[in-house]
Amino acid sequence: MAAHRHDYPITTMCRVLEVSVSGDSAWSKRSPSLHARLDAQLAEHVKIAFQANRCVYGSPRVHAELHAQGIHCARKRVARLMREQGLFAKRPRHRTVTTQSEPGAQVAPNLLQRDESR
């Protein structure tokens, strides 16, 4: 509703959404809950732990890192906070090695005298 306050009257929006005007006013003036404030603090710790480990840790490892630092929280909470911040582990790229040549190896002799220009 806050985004549309300039376009529509508050009373009309409250009537359409079936919310009382006084309830909307009380909600907008209310401070964030304790859980929301703790989530904001924990989100900062999650972001720091994630970036300190080269952005390759997923939620289980970030949770273990926080637990090692003495910050106790649930793994699912860490996963939710990471998802809300757009943090996800960078997966290693698989590269198949097809040839492993030695730099000092000798070339086999051309016993059949084949054309080597191809």
Secondary structure, DSSP 8 states (H G I E B T S, - for coil): -GGGTTTS-HHHHHHHTT--HHHHHHHHHS---HHHHHHHHHHHHHHHHHHHTTT---HHHHHHHHHHTT----HHHHHHHHHHHT----------------TT------TT------
